[in-house]
Amino acid sequence: MRLGAICVTAFIIMFAVPAHAQLTEVGLQLTARVLGFMERPLTGTVRLGVIYIPNDASSIQGADAVISLLGTGLRAGNLLFTPVRVRIDQAAAAPVDAFFLPDGLGDQAKPIIEAEQKKKVPCITFDLAQVRNGICVLGLQIVPKVQIYVSRVAAANSDTTFVSMFRMMITED
């Protein structure tokens, strides 16, 4: 049932999302579906820590875009994502259930590794370089086709595991 739901969602997204858009409501809904494949899935209201770097205008704009999209809460599957703006240097103490890393932070995102280890929560992003570098657990590519990437290193650091059926649908770095 879950596999069918994610396949249908992926098919819809392939045709519904413009080629230049990664961060969309549909992308966040796919993220919620993917989080449902965790061995200890998130449920109910999920405080999504949207990371930003102070004094970095593009980082602040990226976080603002995510927060604007989420509004006061975005229902996605059985989850309700509520945004929490989080300075990267305060991530380890933030009251969140997962982190969202906007695009373009590069090496400045490395402090999130310590926060994932301390809080044992996953980091999600559409910036696949952050997954390949072991910074975020989960990365989603929406176009030209839906692909899901998982960092083994970041998953181990945050104690995030996925059900075995899900492993057939992902690319692990």
C-alpha positions as a Markdown table, in Angstrom:
| # | Residue | x | y | z |
|---|---|---|---|---|
| 1 | Met | 0.0 | 0.0 | 0.0 |
| 2 | Arg | 2.7 | 2.5 | 1.0 |
| 3 | Leu | 4.8 | 1.5 | -2.0 |
| 4 | Gly | 1.9 | 2.1 | -4.3 |
| 5 | Ala | 1.2 | 5.5 | -2.7 |
| 6 | Ile | 4.8 | 6.7 | -3.2 |
| 7 | Cys | 4.9 | 5.5 | -6.8 |
| 8 | Val | 1.7 | 7.3 | -7.6 |
| 9 | Thr | 2.9 | 10.4 | -5.9 |
| 10 | Ala | 6.2 | 10.2 | -7.8 |
| 11 | Phe | 4.4 | 9.8 | -11.1 |
| 12 | Ile | 2.2 | 12.8 | -10.5 |
| 13 | Ile | 5.2 | 14.9 | -9.5 |
| 14 | Met | 7.1 | 14.0 | -12.6 |
| 15 | Phe | 4.4 | 15.7 | -14.7 |
| 16 | Ala | 3.1 | 18.4 | -12.2 |
| 17 | Val | 6.4 | 20.1 | -11.2 |
| 18 | Pro | 8.1 | 22.6 | -13.6 |
| 19 | Ala | 11.7 | 21.7 | -14.4 |
| 20 | His | 13.1 | 24.7 | -12.5 |
| 21 | Ala | 11.2 | 24.0 | -9.3 |
| 22 | Gln | 12.4 | 21.7 | -6.5 |
| 23 | Leu | 10.9 | 23.5 | -3.5 |
| 24 | Thr | 7.2 | 23.2 | -3.9 |
| 25 | Glu | 4.3 | 22.0 | -1.8 |
| 26 | Val | 4.3 | 18.8 | -3.9 |
| 27 | Gly | 8.0 | 18.3 | -3.1 |
| 28 | Leu | 7.3 | 18.7 | 0.6 |
| 29 | Gln | 4.4 | 16.3 | 0.4 |
| 30 | Leu | 6.7 | 13.7 | -1.2 |
| 31 | Thr | 9.2 | 14.4 | 1.6 |
| 32 | Ala | 6.4 | 13.5 | 4.1 |
| 33 | Arg | 5.7 | 10.3 | 2.2 |
| 34 | Val | 9.4 | 9.3 | 2.3 |
| 35 | Leu | 9.6 | 10.0 | 6.0 |
| 36 | Gly | 6.8 | 7.5 | 6.4 |
| 37 | Phe | 9.3 | 4.8 | 5.4 |
| 38 | Met | 11.5 | 5.4 | 8.5 |
| 39 | Glu | 11.6 | 2.4 | 10.9 |
| 40 | Arg | 10.4 | 4.9 | 13.6 |
| 41 | Pro | 8.4 | 7.2 | 11.4 |
| 42 | Leu | 7.5 | 10.8 | 12.4 |
| 43 | Thr | 3.8 | 11.2 | 13.1 |
| 44 | Gly | 1.3 | 14.0 | 13.7 |
| 45 | Thr | 2.7 | 17.5 | 13.9 |
| 46 | Val | 6.4 | 17.7 | 12.8 |
| 47 | Arg | 8.4 | 20.7 | 13.8 |
| 48 | Leu | 10.6 | 21.2 | 10.8 |
| 49 | Gly | 13.7 | 23.2 | 11.6 |
| 50 | Val | 14.4 | 25.4 | 8.6 |
| 51 | Ile | 18.1 | 26.1 | 8.8 |
| 52 | Tyr | 19.6 | 29.5 | 7.9 |
| 53 | Ile | 23.0 | 31.2 | 8.3 |
| 54 | Pro | 22.8 | 34.6 | 9.9 |
| 55 | Asn | 24.3 | 37.5 | 7.9 |
| 56 | Asp | 24.0 | 35.5 | 4.7 |
| 57 | Ala | 21.3 | 37.1 | 2.6 |
| 58 | Ser | 20.8 | 34.1 | 0.2 |
| 59 | Ser | 20.6 | 31.7 | 3.1 |
| 60 | Ile | 17.9 | 33.9 | 4.8 |
| 61 | Gln | 16.0 | 34.2 | 1.5 |
| 62 | Gly | 16.1 | 30.4 | 1.1 |
| 63 | Ala | 14.8 | 29.8 | 4.6 |
| 64 | Asp | 12.1 | 32.5 | 4.1 |
| 65 | Ala | 10.9 | 30.7 | 1.0 |
| 66 | Val | 10.5 | 27.4 | 2.8 |
| 67 | Ile | 8.8 | 29.1 | 5.7 |
| 68 | Ser | 6.5 | 31.0 | 3.4 |
| 69 | Leu | 5.6 | 27.7 | 1.6 |
| 70 | Leu | 4.8 | 26.0 | 4.9 |
| 71 | Gly | 2.8 | 28.9 | 6.3 |
| 72 | Thr | 1.4 | 28.1 | 9.7 |
| 73 | Gly | 1.5 | 24.4 | 8.8 |
| 74 | Leu | 1.4 | 22.2 | 5.7 |
| 75 | Arg | -0.5 | 19.0 | 5.8 |
| 76 | Ala | 1.4 | 16.3 | 3.9 |
| 77 | Gly | 0.1 | 12.8 | 4.2 |
| 78 | Asn | -0.4 | 12.0 | 7.9 |
| 79 | Leu | 2.0 | 14.8 | 8.9 |
| 80 | Leu | 1.6 | 18.4 | 9.6 |
| 81 | Phe | 4.8 | 20.3 | 8.9 |
| 82 | Thr | 5.1 | 23.4 | 11.0 |
| 83 | Pro | 8.2 | 25.6 | 10.4 |
| 84 | Val | 10.7 | 26.6 | 13.0 |
| 85 | Arg | 13.3 | 29.1 | 11.9 |
| 86 | Val | 16.7 | 27.8 | 13.2 |
| 87 | Arg | 20.1 | 29.5 | 13.1 |
| 88 | Ile | 22.6 | 26.9 | 12.1 |
| 89 | Asp | 24.7 | 27.7 | 15.2 |
| 90 | Gln | 21.7 | 27.0 | 17.4 |
| 91 | Ala | 20.5 | 23.8 | 15.6 |
| 92 | Ala | 21.7 | 21.4 | 18.3 |
| 93 | Ala | 19.4 | 23.1 | 20.9 |
| 94 | Ala | 16.4 | 23.7 | 18.6 |
| 95 | Pro | 13.1 | 22.1 | 19.6 |
| 96 | Val | 12.5 | 20.3 | 16.2 |
| 97 | Asp | 11.7 | 16.8 | 15.0 |
| 98 | Ala | 13.6 | 17.1 | 11.7 |
| 99 | Phe | 15.8 | 19.7 | 9.9 |
| 100 | Phe | 15.3 | 21.1 | 6.4 |
| 101 | Leu | 18.4 | 22.4 | 4.7 |
| 102 | Pro | 17.6 | 24.9 | 1.9 |
| 103 | Asp | 19.8 | 24.9 | -1.2 |
| 104 | Gly | 23.1 | 26.7 | -1.6 |
| 105 | Leu | 24.6 | 26.6 | 1.9 |
| 106 | Gly | 27.6 | 24.6 | 0.8 |
| 107 | Asp | 30.3 | 23.9 | 3.5 |
| 108 | Gln | 28.6 | 26.4 | 5.8 |
| 109 | Ala | 26.1 | 23.6 | 6.5 |
| 110 | Lys | 28.6 | 21.3 | 8.3 |
| 111 | Pro | 27.4 | 22.3 | 11.8 |
| 112 | Ile | 24.2 | 20.5 | 11.1 |
| 113 | Ile | 26.1 | 17.2 | 11.4 |
| 114 | Glu | 26.6 | 17.8 | 15.1 |
| 115 | Ala | 23.0 | 18.7 | 15.6 |
| 116 | Glu | 21.8 | 15.5 | 13.9 |
| 117 | Gln | 24.1 | 13.4 | 16.1 |
| 118 | Lys | 23.0 | 15.2 | 19.3 |
| 119 | Lys | 19.2 | 15.3 | 18.6 |
| 120 | Lys | 19.0 | 12.0 | 16.6 |
| 121 | Val | 16.8 | 13.6 | 14.0 |
| 122 | Pro | 17.2 | 13.5 | 10.2 |
| 123 | Cys | 18.1 | 16.4 | 7.9 |
| 124 | Ile | 16.2 | 16.7 | 4.6 |
| 125 | Thr | 17.2 | 18.7 | 1.6 |
| 126 | Phe | 16.7 | 19.1 | -2.2 |
| 127 | Asp | 20.4 | 20.0 | -2.4 |
| 128 | Leu | 21.9 | 16.6 | -3.3 |
| 129 | Ala | 25.5 | 17.7 | -2.6 |
| 130 | Gln | 24.6 | 17.9 | 1.1 |
| 131 | Val | 23.6 | 14.2 | 0.9 |
| 132 | Arg | 26.7 | 13.2 | -1.0 |
| 133 | Asn | 28.9 | 15.0 | 1.6 |
| 134 | Gly | 27.2 | 13.2 | 4.5 |
| 135 | Ile | 25.6 | 16.3 | 5.9 |
| 136 | Cys | 21.9 | 15.4 | 5.3 |
| 137 | Val | 20.3 | 12.0 | 5.6 |
| 138 | Leu | 17.7 | 12.4 | 2.9 |
| 139 | Gly | 17.8 | 14.2 | -0.4 |
| 140 | Leu | 15.1 | 14.4 | -3.0 |
| 141 | Gln | 15.4 | 15.2 | -6.7 |
| 142 | Ile | 12.1 | 16.0 | -8.3 |
| 143 | Val | 13.0 | 16.8 | -11.9 |
| 144 | Pro | 13.7 | 15.5 | -14.5 |
| 145 | Lys | 12.5 | 12.4 | -12.5 |
| 146 | Val | 11.9 | 11.7 | -8.9 |
| 147 | Gln | 14.9 | 10.2 | -7.2 |
| 148 | Ile | 15.5 | 9.7 | -3.5 |
| 149 | Tyr | 19.0 | 9.7 | -2.1 |
| 150 | Val | 20.1 | 8.6 | 1.4 |
| 151 | Ser | 23.5 | 9.2 | 3.0 |
| 152 | Arg | 24.6 | 6.1 | 5.0 |
| 153 | Val | 26.9 | 8.3 | 7.1 |
| 154 | Ala | 24.4 | 10.9 | 8.0 |
| 155 | Ala | 21.7 | 8.2 | 8.6 |
| 156 | Ala | 24.1 | 6.4 | 11.0 |
| 157 | Asn | 25.0 | 9.7 | 12.8 |
| 158 | Ser | 21.3 | 10.6 | 13.3 |
| 159 | Asp | 20.2 | 7.0 | 14.1 |
| 160 | Thr | 17.8 | 7.1 | 11.2 |
| 161 | Thr | 16.9 | 3.8 | 9.6 |
| 162 | Phe | 14.4 | 3.0 | 6.8 |
| 163 | Val | 12.3 | -0.1 | 6.3 |
| 164 | Ser | 13.9 | -2.7 | 4.0 |
| 165 | Met | 11.3 | -2.4 | 1.3 |
| 166 | Phe | 12.2 | 1.3 | 1.0 |
| 167 | Arg | 15.8 | 0.5 | 0.2 |
| 168 | Met | 14.8 | -0.8 | -3.2 |
| 169 | Met | 13.6 | 2.7 | -4.2 |
| 170 | Ile | 16.6 | 4.8 | -3.1 |
| 171 | Thr | 20.2 | 5.5 | -4.1 |
| 172 | Glu | 22.6 | 5.3 | -1.2 |
| 173 | Asp | 25.8 | 7.3 | -1.0 |
